[in-house]
Amino acid sequence: MSHDHTNHAPEGAQGAQAPEAELPQDESAPARPPEGHDASGAHAQRPQGETELKAQPAAPQPGASPAQPGAPAPDGPGSPCDLDQLAAKAQKADEYLALAQRTQADFENYRKRTAREAVIAQERGAAKLALALLPAIDNLDRALAHADEVVATDGGNGAESLVAGLKHVHADLISALGNVGIERYSPEGEPFDPQYHEAVAQQPVEGAQPGVVVEVFQRGYRMGESVVRPARVVVAG
């Protein structure tokens, strides 16, 4: 029968270790347990799979931007970015206002030009119509100039009613021209004006100053300052 000669340590002595030699330490510095040991000297164990956590900065709150040393201040009322945006919007508003003012001025000029052209076109149309009617009016003028002679020769056998009818037609034509701004003029006794008069003859007339209209062969017609047809006259020489 064999005996186990292995020495067994008495109970209570199992796991005991020999005391380690103490090293001299600076009395002014606090004692720090070695890495991996807790304050009691026991080896600190971490659960399997758990990694050592390092100190992390606090997570920023939603909507808040972390302040960085030397970084510009975040955007907000009165910030440079906000002022630049306001200046850009103000510049755009000024541009739109200037565009609206130019458009309004252009439209006003167009309206005035259109109205002026319409008046000119109306005057030209009236002058063109008057020129077409003036020969008939001239014939009526000559007929009425001899109306009294015709009445005297006829002895009252219906000539008076004929002359009255001619006078009525003549008056209607002159009134129609006046309605569109055309008036006739007879410059007898006035100084000769080549803008309104057309000289058909020049002759000396006793008692008349040279350059004065002494006789009107054909009346003139004008519309405002524009001459539709100049008066045909005889000028004293």
C-alpha positions as CSV (number, residue, x, y, z in Angstrom):
1,M,0.0,0.0,0.0
2,S,1.6,3.3,-1.2
3,H,1.5,6.5,0.8
4,D,1.2,9.9,-0.7
5,H,4.1,11.9,0.6
6,T,2.9,15.2,-0.8
7,N,2.9,17.8,1.9
8,H,-0.4,19.4,2.4
9,A,-0.6,22.8,3.7
10,P,-2.7,23.3,6.7
11,E,-6.2,24.8,6.1
12,G,-6.2,28.6,6.1
13,A,-2.7,28.7,4.7
14,Q,-3.8,27.8,1.1
15,G,-3.4,30.7,-1.3
16,A,-1.1,32.7,1.0
17,Q,1.8,34.4,-0.7
18,A,5.1,35.5,0.6
19,P,5.3,39.1,1.5
20,E,6.9,41.3,-1.1
21,A,9.7,43.7,-0.2
22,E,8.5,47.2,0.3
23,L,10.0,49.9,-1.8
24,P,10.7,53.3,-0.4
25,Q,8.1,55.8,-1.5
26,D,7.8,59.5,-1.4
27,E,5.9,60.3,1.7
28,S,4.4,63.5,0.1
29,A,2.8,61.6,-2.8
30,P,-0.2,59.4,-2.2
31,A,0.2,55.7,-2.7
32,R,-1.3,54.6,-6.1
33,P,-2.2,51.0,-6.7
34,P,-0.5,49.4,-9.6
35,E,-2.3,49.2,-13.0
36,G,-4.8,46.4,-13.0
37,H,-5.1,46.3,-9.2
38,D,-7.7,47.9,-7.0
39,A,-6.9,49.8,-3.8
40,S,-6.8,46.6,-1.7
41,G,-4.1,45.2,-4.0
42,A,-6.3,42.6,-5.6
43,H,-6.2,42.3,-9.4
44,A,-9.2,44.0,-11.0
45,Q,-11.1,41.7,-13.2
46,R,-13.3,42.9,-16.2
47,P,-16.2,40.8,-17.4
48,Q,-15.3,38.9,-20.6
49,G,-16.1,40.9,-23.8
50,E,-16.3,44.2,-22.0
51,T,-13.8,46.8,-23.2
52,E,-12.4,49.6,-21.3
53,L,-14.5,52.8,-21.6
54,K,-12.7,56.1,-22.1
55,A,-14.0,59.4,-21.0
56,Q,-16.2,60.8,-23.7
57,P,-17.4,64.5,-24.0
58,A,-21.0,65.1,-23.3
59,A,-23.2,64.8,-26.4
60,P,-24.5,68.1,-27.6
61,Q,-28.2,68.8,-27.2
62,P,-30.4,68.8,-30.3
63,G,-30.3,72.1,-32.1
64,A,-27.2,73.3,-30.2
65,S,-23.8,73.6,-31.9
66,P,-20.8,72.9,-29.8
67,A,-18.6,75.9,-29.0
68,Q,-15.1,75.4,-30.4
69,P,-12.2,77.5,-29.2
70,G,-11.5,80.2,-31.7
71,A,-14.6,79.3,-33.9
72,P,-17.0,82.1,-35.0
73,A,-20.2,82.7,-33.1
74,P,-23.1,80.7,-34.3
75,D,-25.6,82.4,-36.7
76,G,-28.4,84.3,-35.1
77,P,-30.1,87.7,-35.0
78,G,-27.5,90.3,-35.6
79,S,-24.8,87.8,-36.8
80,P,-22.8,88.8,-39.9
81,C,-24.5,86.1,-42.0
82,D,-27.9,87.4,-41.1
83,L,-26.9,91.0,-41.9
84,D,-25.6,89.9,-45.3
85,Q,-28.8,88.1,-46.1
86,L,-30.9,91.2,-45.2
87,A,-28.6,93.4,-47.3
88,A,-29.0,91.1,-50.3
89,K,-32.8,91.1,-49.9
90,A,-32.9,94.9,-49.6
91,Q,-30.8,95.2,-52.8
92,K,-33.2,92.8,-54.6
93,A,-36.1,94.9,-53.5
94,D,-34.5,98.1,-54.8
95,E,-33.8,96.4,-58.1
96,Y,-37.5,95.3,-58.4
97,L,-38.7,98.8,-57.5
98,A,-36.5,100.4,-60.1
99,L,-37.7,97.9,-62.7
100,A,-41.3,98.7,-61.8
101,Q,-40.7,102.4,-62.0
102,R,-39.0,102.1,-65.4
103,T,-41.9,99.9,-66.7
104,Q,-44.4,102.5,-65.5
105,A,-42.5,105.3,-67.1
106,D,-42.2,103.4,-70.4
107,F,-45.9,102.6,-70.4
108,E,-46.8,106.3,-69.7
109,N,-44.6,107.4,-72.6
110,Y,-46.2,104.8,-74.8
111,R,-49.6,106.0,-73.8
112,K,-48.8,109.6,-74.6
113,R,-47.1,108.7,-77.9
114,T,-50.1,106.6,-78.9
115,A,-52.6,109.4,-78.1
116,R,-50.5,111.9,-79.9
117,E,-50.2,109.7,-83.0
118,A,-54.0,109.1,-82.9
119,V,-54.6,112.8,-82.9
120,I,-52.1,113.3,-85.8
121,A,-53.8,110.5,-87.8
122,Q,-57.2,112.0,-87.2
123,E,-56.0,115.4,-88.3
124,R,-54.5,114.0,-91.4
125,G,-57.7,112.1,-92.3
126,A,-59.8,115.3,-91.8
127,A,-57.3,117.3,-93.9
128,K,-57.4,114.7,-96.7
129,L,-61.2,114.7,-96.7
130,A,-61.3,118.6,-96.7
131,L,-59.0,118.7,-99.7
132,A,-61.4,116.4,-101.6
133,L,-64.4,118.7,-100.7
134,L,-62.8,122.1,-101.2
135,P,-63.2,122.2,-105.0
136,A,-67.0,121.7,-104.5
137,I,-67.0,124.4,-101.8
138,D,-65.1,126.8,-104.1
139,N,-67.7,126.3,-106.8
140,L,-70.5,127.1,-104.4
141,D,-68.6,130.2,-103.3
142,R,-68.4,131.4,-106.9
143,A,-72.1,130.5,-107.5
144,L,-73.2,132.4,-104.5
145,A,-71.1,135.4,-105.5
146,H,-73.3,135.8,-108.6
147,A,-76.5,134.8,-106.9
148,D,-77.9,138.3,-106.7
149,E,-77.3,138.8,-110.5
150,V,-79.2,135.6,-111.2
151,V,-82.1,136.6,-109.1
152,A,-82.3,140.1,-110.7
153,T,-82.1,138.6,-114.2
154,D,-84.7,135.9,-113.5
155,G,-87.2,138.3,-112.1
156,G,-88.2,136.1,-109.2
157,N,-89.1,133.0,-111.3
158,G,-87.8,130.4,-108.8
159,A,-84.2,131.7,-108.7
160,E,-84.5,132.8,-105.1
161,S,-85.4,129.3,-103.8
162,L,-82.4,127.9,-105.8
163,V,-80.0,130.4,-104.3
164,A,-81.4,129.7,-100.8
165,G,-80.8,126.0,-101.3
166,L,-77.2,126.6,-102.4
167,K,-76.5,128.8,-99.4
168,H,-77.9,126.1,-97.1
169,V,-75.6,123.4,-98.7
170,H,-72.6,125.7,-98.5
171,A,-73.3,126.5,-94.8
172,D,-73.6,122.8,-94.0
173,L,-70.2,122.0,-95.6
174,I,-68.5,124.8,-93.8
175,S,-70.0,123.7,-90.5
176,A,-68.9,120.1,-91.1
177,L,-65.3,121.2,-91.6
178,G,-65.5,123.3,-88.5
179,N,-66.6,120.2,-86.5
180,V,-63.3,118.5,-87.3
181,G,-61.2,121.6,-86.5
182,I,-60.9,123.0,-90.0
183,E,-61.6,126.7,-90.5
184,R,-61.3,128.9,-93.5
185,Y,-59.7,132.4,-93.5
186,S,-59.6,135.4,-95.8
187,P,-56.4,137.5,-95.2
188,E,-57.5,140.6,-97.1
189,G,-55.7,143.7,-95.7
190,E,-53.2,141.6,-93.7
191,P,-49.4,141.5,-94.3
192,F,-48.3,138.8,-96.7
193,D,-47.2,135.6,-94.9
194,P,-45.8,132.9,-97.1
195,Q,-46.7,130.3,-94.5
196,Y,-50.4,131.0,-94.9
197,H,-50.7,132.9,-98.3
198,E,-49.8,132.0,-101.8
199,A,-49.3,135.1,-104.0
200,V,-50.7,134.8,-107.5
201,A,-49.9,138.4,-108.5
202,Q,-48.1,141.5,-107.2
203,Q,-49.2,145.0,-108.4
204,P,-49.1,148.5,-107.2
205,V,-52.3,149.7,-105.6
206,E,-53.0,153.3,-104.7
207,G,-53.3,153.8,-101.0
208,A,-52.0,150.3,-100.1
209,Q,-48.7,149.7,-98.5
210,P,-46.4,147.3,-100.3
211,G,-46.5,143.7,-99.0
212,V,-50.2,143.9,-98.0
213,V,-52.8,141.5,-99.4
214,V,-55.2,143.6,-101.5
215,E,-57.3,140.9,-103.0
216,V,-58.2,137.2,-102.2
217,F,-58.8,135.0,-105.2
218,Q,-59.4,131.8,-103.1
219,R,-59.9,131.4,-99.4
220,G,-57.5,129.5,-97.3
221,Y,-58.1,126.6,-94.8
222,R,-56.2,125.6,-91.8
223,M,-56.4,123.2,-88.8
224,G,-54.9,124.8,-85.8
225,E,-51.4,125.9,-86.9
226,S,-51.3,123.5,-89.8
227,V,-52.3,124.9,-93.2
228,V,-54.6,122.6,-95.2
229,R,-54.6,124.9,-98.2
230,P,-53.0,128.4,-98.3
231,A,-55.1,131.4,-99.5
232,R,-54.4,132.6,-103.0
233,V,-54.0,136.4,-102.9
234,V,-52.8,139.5,-104.8
235,V,-50.1,141.5,-103.0
236,A,-49.6,145.2,-103.3
237,G,-46.2,146.1,-104.9
